[in-house]
Amino acid sequence: MKFGTEGAHMRLGRLPGFVVVASLLCCLVGCASSMYHPQVSNLAANPSDVSTIPRIIRASYETISGPDGDPLKVRQWDRDRTLYLPGAIYVSNYYDNGRVTTVIQTPEEYRQHYRAGASYATEAGRLIEQFGNVAQVRSVSVNRETPTGPVTARWVNYFQLYWDGQRWWIAANIWDAERPGLTIPESWIGTFEEASR
């Protein structure tokens, strides 16, 4: 069964060539636009969350922290969505049976697959390198199962950010966890530095 393809070909054949080409270009431009210019969230950010680099980093930890339970109910996902540039990426690295495993996903994919139990992340050290309206942040985070409990894990996150004239946006977050044979330098813990140009 051909589902009328011959008729479709005949109808296209009667159209002037430039009309067909113009139609195809419009389709391609539309696809490219949707790929490279994703829609900005309609959610309004709290100005306090995005006014400075330290505040947006702190907010990013607060949104993923909370008790055990349904992540849709016990995590601040709507607040989290206001922190990230549309099209932002996450890159996480970890060891699985002695091999490096890398997971690349969007913040939304991360939220949809989030399965951690009780988890409270806080920043334990930071180095901001800023040039004009762009910045990179090395942020050491520690994880606890209760807000004041013992530290159960330590991570190093590298945030990429930019200032759009009104607020800061996180464009990417790349992280790796401390593990046997890979120790976070003690000089990175408890220090909060900034180098700007």
NUBA-374553 format. One record per atom (N, C-alpha, C): residue in three letters; x, y, z. Coordinates in Angstrom, 1 decimal, decimal comma. Atoms other than C-alpha are relative to their C-alpha. Layout:
 rest      x      y      z
  ALA      X      Y      Z
...
This chain:
 rest      x      y      z
  MET    0,8   -1,2    0,0
  MET    0,0    0,0    0,0
  MET    0,9    1,2    0,0
  LYS   -0,9   -1,2    0,1
  LYS    1,5    3,4   -1,0
  LYS   -0,6    1,3    0,7
  PHE    0,5   -1,1   -0,7
  PHE   -0,8    5,7    0,9
  PHE    0,0    1,3   -0,8
  GLY    0,1   -1,2    0,8
  GLY   -1,2    8,1   -2,0
  GLY    1,2    0,7   -0,3
  THR   -1,3   -0,7    0,2
  THR    2,5    8,9   -2,5
  THR    0,1    0,5   -1,4
  GLU   -0,1   -0,5    1,4
  GLU    2,1    9,2   -6,2
  GLU   -0,7    1,3   -0,2
  GLY    0,7   -1,2    0,1
  GLY   -0,5   11,8   -5,9
  GLY    0,7    1,2    0,7
  ALA   -0,8   -1,0   -0,7
  ALA    1,7   13,7   -3,4
  ALA    1,1    0,5   -0,9
  HIS   -1,1   -0,4    0,9
  HIS    4,6   13,6   -5,9
  HIS   -0,5    0,9   -1,1
  MET    0,5   -0,8    1,2
  MET    2,4   14,9   -8,7
  MET   -0,3    1,4    0,5
  ARG    0,4   -1,4   -0,4
  ARG    1,1   17,8   -6,6
  ARG    1,3    0,8    0,2
  LEU   -1,2   -0,7   -0,2
  LEU    4,7   18,7   -5,6
  LEU    0,6    0,4   -1,3
  GLY   -0,6   -0,3    1,3
  GLY    5,8   18,5   -9,2
  GLY   -0,6    1,2   -0,7
  ARG    0,7   -1,2    0,6
  ARG    3,3   21,2  -10,2
  ARG    0,4    1,3    0,7
  LEU   -0,4   -1,3   -0,6
  LEU    4,8   23,7   -7,7
  LEU    1,2    0,5   -0,6
  PRO   -1,3   -0,6    0,4
  PRO    7,5   26,1   -8,8
  PRO    1,1   -0,4    0,9
  GLY   -1,1    0,4   -0,8
  GLY   10,9   25,0   -7,7
  GLY    0,3    0,8    1,2
  PHE   -0,3   -0,9   -1,1
  PHE   11,5   28,0   -5,6
  PHE   -0,9   -0,1    1,2
  VAL    0,9    0,2   -1,1
  VAL    8,4   27,3   -3,6
  VAL    0,3   -1,2    0,9
  VAL   -0,4    1,3   -0,7
  VAL    9,5   23,8   -2,7
  VAL    1,3    0,3    0,8
  VAL   -1,2   -0,3   -0,8
  VAL   13,0   25,1   -1,7
  VAL   -0,3    0,9    1,1
  ALA    0,3   -1,0   -1,1
  ALA   11,6   28,0    0,3
  ALA   -0,7   -0,8    1,2
  SER    0,7    0,7   -1,1
  SER    9,3   25,6    2,2
  SER    1,0   -0,9    0,8
  LEU   -1,0    0,9   -0,7
  LEU   12,2   23,2    3,0
  LEU    0,9    0,9    0,9
  LEU   -0,8   -0,9   -0,8
  LEU   14,3   26,2    4,2
  LEU   -0,7    0,4    1,2
  CYS    0,8   -0,4   -1,2
  CYS   11,5   27,3    6,5
  CYS    0,0   -1,1    1,0
  CYS    0,0    1,2   -1,0
  CYS   11,3   23,8    8,0
  CYS    1,3   -0,1    0,7
  LEU   -1,4    0,1   -0,6
  LEU   15,1   23,7    8,5
  LEU    0,2    1,1    1,0
  VAL   -0,2   -1,2   -0,9
  VAL   15,1   27,2   10,1
  VAL   -0,8   -0,2    1,2
  GLY    0,8    0,3   -1,2
  GLY   12,3   26,2   12,4
  GLY    0,6   -1,0    0,9
  CYS   -0,7    1,0   -0,8
  CYS   14,1   23,1   13,5
  CYS    1,2    0,5    0,7
  ALA   -1,2   -0,5   -0,7
  ALA   17,3   24,9   14,1
  ALA   -0,3    0,9    1,1
  SER    0,4   -1,0   -1,0
  SER   15,5   27,6   16,0
  SER   -0,4   -0,8    1,3
  SER    0,5    0,7   -1,2
  SER   13,9   25,0   18,3
  SER    1,2   -0,7    0,7
  MET   -1,1    0,7   -0,6
  MET   17,2   23,2   18,8
  MET    1,0    0,9    0,7
  TYR   -1,1   -0,9   -0,5
  TYR   19,5   26,2   19,5
  TYR   -0,6    1,1    0,8
  HIS    0,6   -1,1   -0,8
  HIS   17,0   28,6   21,1
  HIS   -1,2   -0,6    0,8
  PRO    1,1    0,6   -0,8
  PRO   15,0   26,5   23,7
  PRO   -0,8    1,1    0,7
  GLN    0,8   -1,0   -0,7
  GLN   12,2   28,3   25,4
  GLN    0,4    0,2    1,4
  VAL   -0,4   -0,3   -1,4
  VAL   13,0   30,1   28,6
  VAL   -1,2   -0,3    0,9
  SER    1,1    0,4   -0,9
  SER   11,0   28,9   31,6
  SER   -0,8    1,2    0,3
  ASN    1,0   -1,0   -0,3
  ASN    7,9   30,9   32,4
  ASN    0,1    0,3    1,5
  LEU   -0,2   -0,2   -1,4
  LEU    8,9   30,6   36,1
  LEU    0,9    1,2    0,3
  ALA   -0,8   -1,1   -0,3
  ALA   10,2   33,8   37,6
  ALA    1,0   -0,4    1,1
  ALA   -1,0    0,3   -1,0
  ALA   13,5   33,5   39,5
  ALA   -0,2    1,0    1,2
  ASN   -0,1   -0,9   -1,1
  ASN   13,8   34,9   43,0
  ASN    1,2    0,9   -0,2
  PRO   -1,1   -0,9    0,3
  PRO   16,0   38,0   42,4
  PRO    1,2   -0,3    1,0
  SER   -1,0    0,2   -1,0
  SER   17,9   37,1   45,6
  SER    0,9   -1,3   -0,4
  ASP   -0,7    1,2    0,4
  ASP   18,8   33,7   44,1
  ASP    1,0    0,2   -1,1
  VAL   -0,8   -0,1    1,2
  VAL   20,4   35,0   40,9
  VAL    0,7    1,3   -0,1
  SER   -0,7   -1,3    0,0
  SER   21,9   38,4   41,9
  SER    1,5   -0,1    0,1
  THR   -1,5    0,2   -0,1
  THR   25,4   37,1   42,7
  THR    0,3   -1,4   -0,2
  ILE   -0,5    1,3    0,2
  ILE   27,5   34,1   42,0
  ILE   -0,2   -0,9    1,2
  PRO    0,2    0,9   -1,2
  PRO   27,6   32,8   45,6
  PRO   -1,4   -0,3    0,3
  ARG    1,4    0,3   -0,3
  ARG   23,8   33,1   45,9
  ARG   -0,6   -1,0   -1,0
  ILE    0,6    0,9    1,0
  ILE   23,0   31,2   42,7
  ILE    0,6   -1,4    0,3
  ILE   -0,6    1,3   -0,4
  ILE   25,5   28,4   43,8
  ILE   -0,7   -0,5    1,2
  ARG    0,7    0,5   -1,2
  ARG   23,9   28,2   47,2
  ARG   -1,4   -0,4   -0,3
  ALA    1,3    0,4    0,4
  ALA   20,5   28,1   45,7
  ALA   -0,1   -1,4   -0,7
  SER    0,0    1,3    0,8
  SER   21,5   25,2   43,4
  SER    0,1   -1,2    1,0
  TYR   -0,1    1,0   -1,0
  TYR   22,4   23,2   46,5
  TYR   -1,2   -0,1    0,8
  GLU    1,3    0,1   -0,8
  GLU   19,3   24,1   48,4
  GLU   -1,1   -0,7   -0,7
  THR    1,1    0,6    0,8
  THR   17,0   23,0   45,6
  THR    0,0   -1,5    0,0
  ILE   -0,2    1,4    0,1
  ILE   18,4   19,5   45,5
  ILE    0,0   -0,7    1,4
  SER   -0,1    0,5   -1,3
  SER   18,4   19,1   49,3
  SER   -1,4   -0,3    0,6
  GLY    1,3    0,3   -0,7
  GLY   15,6   17,5   51,4
  GLY   -0,1   -1,3    0,5
  PRO    0,2    1,3   -0,6
  PRO   14,2   14,5   53,2
  PRO   -0,3   -1,1   -1,0
  ASP    0,4    1,1    0,9
  ASP   13,5   11,1   51,8
  ASP   -1,5    0,2   -0,4
  GLY    1,3   -0,1    0,5
  GLY   10,3   10,9   49,8
  GLY   -0,1    0,2   -1,5
  ASP    0,2   -0,3    1,4
  ASP    8,8   11,7   46,4
  ASP    0,7    1,2   -0,4
  PRO   -0,8   -1,2    0,3
  PRO   11,3   14,1   44,8
  PRO   -0,9    1,1   -0,5
  LEU    0,9   -1,1    0,5
  LEU    8,4   16,0   43,2
  LEU   -0,6    0,8    1,1
  LYS    0,6   -0,6   -1,2
  LYS    7,2   16,8   46,7
  LYS    1,0    0,5    1,0
  VAL   -1,0   -0,4   -1,1
  VAL   10,4   17,1   48,8
  VAL    1,2    0,7   -0,6
  ARG   -1,1   -0,8    0,6
  ARG   12,7   18,9   46,3
  ARG   -0,6    1,3   -0,6
  GLN    0,5   -1,3    0,5
  GLN   12,4   22,5   45,1
  GLN    0,3    0,1   -1,5
  TRP   -0,3    0,1    1,4
  TRP   12,3   21,7   41,4
  TRP   -0,4    1,2   -0,8
  ASP    0,3   -1,2    0,8
  ASP   10,5   24,8   40,2
  ASP    1,0    1,1    0,3
  ARG   -1,1   -1,0   -0,3
  ARG   13,0   27,0   42,0
  ARG    1,3   -0,4   -0,7
  ASP   -1,2    0,4    0,7
  ASP   15,8   24,9   40,5
  ASP   -0,1    0,4   -1,5
  ARG    0,1   -0,3    1,4
  ARG   14,4   25,5   37,0
  ARG    0,3    1,4   -0,3
  THR   -0,2   -1,4    0,2
  THR   14,8   29,2   37,4
  THR    1,5    0,4    0,0
  LEU   -1,4   -0,3   -0,1
  LEU   18,6   28,9   37,9
  LEU    0,8   -0,3   -1,2
  TYR   -0,7    0,6    1,1
  TYR   19,6   27,2   34,7
  TYR   -0,4    0,6   -1,4
  LEU    0,2   -0,4    1,3
  LEU   20,1   28,5   31,2
  LEU   -0,8   -1,1   -0,8
  PRO    0,6    1,0    0,9
  PRO   17,7   26,7   28,7
  PRO    1,1   -0,6   -0,8
  GLY   -1,1    0,7    0,7
  GLY   20,0   24,1   27,1
  GLY    1,2   -0,3    0,8
  ALA   -1,1    0,3   -0,8
  ALA   22,2   23,8   30,1
  ALA    0,3   -1,5    0,1
  ILE   -0,3    1,4   -0,1
  ILE   24,0   20,5   30,7
  ILE    0,6   -0,3    1,3
  TYR   -0,7    0,6   -1,2
  TYR   25,1   18,3   33,6
  TYR    0,9   -1,1   -0,5
  VAL   -0,9    1,1    0,3
  VAL   28,1   16,1   33,3
  VAL    0,5   -0,6    1,3
  SER   -0,5    0,7   -1,3
  SER   28,7   13,6   36,2
  SER    0,9   -1,1   -0,4
  ASN   -1,0    1,1    0,2
  ASN   31,7   11,3   36,5
  ASN    0,0   -0,8    1,3
  TYR   -0,1    0,9   -1,2
  TYR   31,9    8,3   38,8
  TYR    0,6   -1,3   -0,5
  TYR   -0,6    1,3    0,3
  TYR   33,6    4,9   39,0
  TYR   -1,1   -1,1    0,1
  ASP    0,9    1,1    0,0
  ASP   31,6    1,8   38,2
  ASP    0,8   -1,3   -0,3
  ASN   -0,9    1,2    0,2
  ASN   33,5   -1,5   38,7
  ASN    1,4    0,3   -0,5
  GLY   -1,4   -0,3    0,4
  GLY   36,8    0,2   38,3
  GLY    0,1    0,8   -1,3
  ARG    0,0   -0,8    1,3
  ARG   35,8    2,1   35,1
  ARG   -0,6    1,3    0,2
  VAL    0,6   -1,3    0,0
  VAL   35,1    5,7   34,6
  VAL   -1,3    0,0   -0,8
  THR    1,3   -0,1    0,6
  THR   31,4    6,3   33,8
  THR   -0,4    1,5   -0,1
  THR    0,4   -1,4    0,2
  THR   30,2    9,6   32,4
  THR   -1,5    0,1   -0,4
  VAL    1,5   -0,2    0,3
  VAL   26,5   10,7   32,4
  VAL   -0,1    1,4   -0,4
  ILE    0,3   -1,3    0,5
  ILE   25,6   13,7   30,3
  ILE   -1,5    0,2   -0,2
  GLN    1,4   -0,2    0,1
  GLN   22,1   15,1   30,7
  GLN   -0,4    1,4    0,2
  THR    0,5   -1,3   -0,2
  THR   20,0   18,2   30,9
  THR   -0,4    0,1    1,5
  PRO    0,5   -0,1   -1,3
  PRO   18,9   19,6   34,3
  PRO   -1,3   -0,7    0,2
  GLU    1,3    0,6   -0,1
  GLU   15,4   18,4   33,5
  GLU    0,1   -1,5    0,1
  GLU   -0,2    1,4    0,0
  GLU   16,6   14,9   32,8
  GLU    0,5   -0,5    1,4
  TYR   -0,5    0,3   -1,3
  TYR   18,4   14,9   36,1
  TYR   -1,1    0,0    1,0
  ARG    1,1   -0,1   -0,9
  ARG   15,3   16,0   37,9
  ARG   -0,9   -1,2   -0,1
  GLN    0,9    1,1    0,2
  GLN   13,2   13,3   36,3
  GLN    0,5   -1,3    0,5
  HIS   -0,6    1,2   -0,4
  HIS   15,7   10,6   37,2
  HIS    0,5    0,0    1,4
  TYR   -0,5   -0,2   -1,4
  TYR   16,5   11,9   40,7
  TYR   -0,6   -1,1    0,9
  ARG    0,5    1,0   -0,8
  ARG   16,3    9,0   43,1
  ARG    0,7   -0,1    1,4
  ALA   -0,7    0,0   -1,2
  ALA   18,4   10,0   46,1
  ALA   -1,0    0,0    1,2
  GLY    0,9   -0,1   -1,2
  GLY   16,9    9,5   49,6
  GLY    0,3    1,3    0,7
  ALA   -0,2   -1,2   -0,8
  ALA   17,4   12,0   52,4
  ALA    1,4    0,5   -0,4
  SER   -1,3   -0,6    0,4
  SER   20,2   14,3   51,2
  SER    0,1    1,5    0,1
  TYR   -0,1   -1,4   -0,2
  TYR   21,4   17,7   52,2
  TYR    1,4    0,4   -0,4
  ALA   -1,3   -0,4    0,5
  ALA   24,2   19,3   50,2
  ALA    0,2    1,5    0,4
  THR   -0,4   -1,4   -0,3
  THR   26,1   22,4   51,3
  THR    1,4    0,2   -0,5
  GLU   -1,3   -0,4    0,6
  GLU   29,1   24,3   50,0
  GLU    1,0    0,1    1,1
  ALA   -1,0    0,1   -1,0
  ALA   32,3   23,7   51,9
  ALA    1,3    0,8   -0,5
  GLY   -1,1   -0,7    0,5
  GLY   34,7   25,7   49,7
  GLY   -0,3    0,5   -1,4
  ARG    0,3   -0,6    1,4
  ARG   34,7   27,9   46,5
  ARG    1,1    0,9   -0,5
  LEU   -1,0   -0,9    0,7
  LEU   37,0   29,5   44,0
  LEU   -0,8    0,6   -1,2
  ILE    0,7   -0,6    1,1
  ILE   35,3   32,0   41,6
  ILE    1,1    0,6   -0,9
  GLU   -0,8   -0,7    1,0
  GLU   37,2   33,0   38,4
  GLU   -0,9    0,7   -1,0
  GLN    0,9   -0,8    0,8
  GLN   35,4   35,8   36,6
  GLN    0,7    0,9   -1,0
  PHE   -0,5   -1,0    1,0
  PHE   36,2   37,7   33,4
  PHE   -1,2    0,6   -0,6
  GLY    1,2   -0,7    0,5
  GLY   33,6   40,3   32,5
  GLY   -1,3   -0,7    0,4
  ASN    1,4    0,6   -0,3
  ASN   30,2   38,6   32,3
  ASN    0,0   -1,5    0,0
  VAL    0,0    1,5    0,0
  VAL   31,4   35,0   32,3
  VAL    0,8   -0,4    1,3
  ALA   -0,7    0,5   -1,2
  ALA   32,6   32,9   35,3
  ALA    0,1   -1,5    0,0
  GLN   -0,1    1,4   -0,3
  GLN   33,8   29,5   36,3
  GLN    0,2   -0,1    1,5
  VAL    0,0    0,2   -1,5
  VAL   33,3   28,3   39,9
  VAL    0,4   -1,4    0,3
  ARG   -0,3    1,3   -0,6
  ARG   35,1   25,4   41,6
  ARG   -0,7    0,0    1,3
  SER    0,8    0,1   -1,3
  SER   32,7   24,5   44,4
  SER    0,1   -1,4    0,6
  VAL   -0,1    1,3   -0,7
  VAL   33,4   21,8   46,9
  VAL   -1,3   -0,1    0,8
  SER    1,3    0,3   -0,7
  SER   30,1   20,3   48,3
  SER    0,2   -1,2    0,9
  VAL    0,1    1,1   -0,9
  VAL   29,5   18,0   51,2
  VAL   -1,4   -0,4    0,1
  ASN    1,4    0,6   -0,1
  ASN   26,5   15,7   51,6
  ASN   -0,2   -0,6    1,4
  ARG    0,4    0,6   -1,3
  ARG   24,7   14,7   54,8
  ARG   -1,4   -0,6   -0,2
  GLU    1,4    0,6    0,1
  GLU   21,6   12,6   55,4
  GLU   -1,0    0,7    0,8
  THR    0,8   -1,0   -0,8
  THR   20,3   15,2   57,9
  THR    0,7    1,3   -0,1
  PRO   -0,6   -1,3    0,2
  PRO   20,9   18,9   57,9
  PRO    1,3    0,2    0,9
  THR   -1,2   -0,1   -0,9
  THR   23,4   18,6   60,8
  THR    0,8   -1,3    0,3
  GLY   -0,6    1,3   -0,2
  GLY   24,5   15,0   60,5
  GLY    1,4    0,0   -0,5
  PRO   -1,4    0,1    0,5
  PRO   28,0   13,7   59,7
  PRO    0,1    0,0   -1,5
  VAL   -0,2    0,0    1,4
  VAL   29,4   14,2   56,2
  VAL    0,1   -1,4   -0,5
  THR    0,0    1,4    0,6
  THR   28,7   11,1   54,0
  THR    0,7    0,0   -1,3
  ALA   -0,7   -0,1    1,3
  ALA   30,3   12,3   50,7
  ALA    0,5    1,4   -0,2
  ARG   -0,5   -1,3    0,5
  ARG   32,3   15,1   49,2
  ARG    0,2    0,0   -1,5
  TRP    0,0   -0,1    1,4
  TRP   32,2   16,4   45,7
  TRP    0,7    1,3   -0,4
  VAL   -0,5   -1,2    0,6
  VAL   33,9   18,9   43,4
  VAL   -0,9    0,3   -1,2
  ASN    0,8   -0,4    1,1
  ASN   31,6   20,8   41,1
  ASN    0,6    1,2   -0,7
  TYR   -0,5   -1,2    0,8
  TYR   32,7   23,1   38,3
  TYR   -1,3    0,6   -0,7
  PHE    1,2   -0,7    0,6
  PHE   29,9   25,6   37,4
  PHE    0,5    0,9   -1,1
  GLN   -0,3   -1,0    1,0
  GLN   30,0   27,6   34,2
  GLN   -1,3    1,0    0,0
  LEU    1,1   -0,9   -0,2
  LEU   27,9   30,8   34,5
  LEU    0,2    1,2   -0,9
  TYR   -0,2   -1,3    0,7
  TYR   27,2   34,1   32,7
  TYR   -1,1    0,9    0,5
  TRP    0,9   -1,1   -0,4
  TRP   25,6   37,4   33,5
  TRP   -0,6    0,6   -1,3
  ASP    0,7   -0,6    1,2
  ASP   22,9   38,7   31,0
  ASP   -0,3    1,4    0,1
  GLY    0,3   -1,4   -0,2
  GLY   22,8   42,2   32,3
  GLY   -0,9    0,2    1,1
  GLN    1,0   -0,1   -1,1
  GLN   20,1   41,5   34,9
  GLN    0,2   -1,1    1,1
  ARG   -0,1    1,1   -0,9
  ARG   21,0   38,2   36,5
  ARG    1,0   -1,0   -0,5
  TRP   -0,9    1,1    0,4
  TRP   23,3   35,2   36,6
  TRP   -0,8   -1,3   -0,4
  TRP    0,5    1,3    0,5
  TRP   22,6   31,9   34,8
  TRP    1,1   -1,1    0,1
  ILE   -0,9    1,1    0,1
  ILE   24,2   28,5   35,2
  ILE   -0,2   -0,7   -1,3
  ALA    0,0    0,7    1,3
  ALA   25,1   27,1   31,8
  ALA    0,4   -1,4    0,0
  ALA   -0,4    1,4   -0,1
  ALA   26,7   23,9   32,9
  ALA    0,5   -0,3    1,4
  ASN   -0,6    0,4   -1,3
  ASN   27,7   21,9   36,0
  ASN    0,6   -1,4   -0,3
  ILE   -0,8    1,2    0,2
  ILE   30,4   19,2   35,8
  ILE    0,5   -0,4    1,4
  TRP   -0,4    0,4   -1,3
  TRP   31,2   17,1   38,9
  TRP    0,6   -1,4    0,1
  ASP   -0,6    1,3   -0,3
  ASP   33,2   14,2   40,3
  ASP    0,0   -0,1    1,6
  ALA    0,1    0,3   -1,5
  ALA   33,1   12,6   43,8
  ALA    1,4   -0,4    0,5
  GLU   -1,2    0,5   -0,7
  GLU   35,9   12,1   46,3
  GLU   -0,1   -1,5    0,2
  ARG    0,0    1,5   -0,1
  ARG   36,9    8,4   46,5
  ARG    1,4   -0,5    0,4
  PRO   -1,4    0,5   -0,2
  PRO   39,8    6,2   47,5
  PRO    0,9    0,2   -1,1
  GLY   -1,0   -0,3    1,1
  GLY   42,8    7,4   45,6
  GLY   -0,2    1,4   -0,6
  LEU    0,3   -1,3    0,5
  LEU   41,2   10,7   44,8
  LEU   -0,6    0,9    1,2
  THR    0,3   -0,7   -1,2
  THR   41,2   13,1   47,8
  THR   -0,1    1,5   -0,4
  ILE    0,1   -1,4    0,2
  ILE   40,0   16,7   47,7
  ILE    1,1    0,7    0,8
  PRO   -1,0   -0,7   -0,8
  PRO   42,9   19,0   48,7
  PRO   -0,6    0,8    1,2
  GLU    0,5   -0,7   -1,2
  GLU   42,4   20,3   52,2
  GLU    0,0    1,5   -0,1
  SER    0,0   -1,5    0,2
  SER   43,3   23,8   51,0
  SER   -1,2    0,5   -0,7
  TRP    1,2   -0,4    0,6
  TRP   40,1   23,8   49,0
  TRP   -1,2    0,0    0,9
  ILE    1,1    0,0   -1,0
  ILE   38,0   23,2   52,1
  ILE    0,0    1,2    0,9
  GLY    0,1   -1,1   -0,9
  GLY   36,8   26,1   54,1
  GLY    0,5    1,4   -0,5
  THR   -0,4   -1,3    0,6
  THR   38,2   28,8   51,7
  THR   -0,9    0,4   -1,0
  PHE    0,9   -0,6    1,0
  PHE   36,1   31,1   49,6
  PHE    0,7    1,1   -0,6
  GLU   -0,9   -1,0    0,7
  GLU   38,1   33,0   47,0
  GLU   -0,7    0,5   -1,2
  GLU    0,5   -0,6    1,2
  GLU   37,3   35,2   44,1
  GLU    1,1    0,7   -0,8
  ALA   -0,9   -0,7    0,8
  ALA   39,5   36,3   41,2
  ALA   -0,7    0,6   -1,2
  SER    0,8   -0,7    1,0
  SER   37,9   38,9   38,9
  SER    0,8    0,9   -0,9
  ARG   -0,6   -1,0    0,9
  ARG   38,9   40,9   35,8
  ARG   -1,0    0,8   -0,7
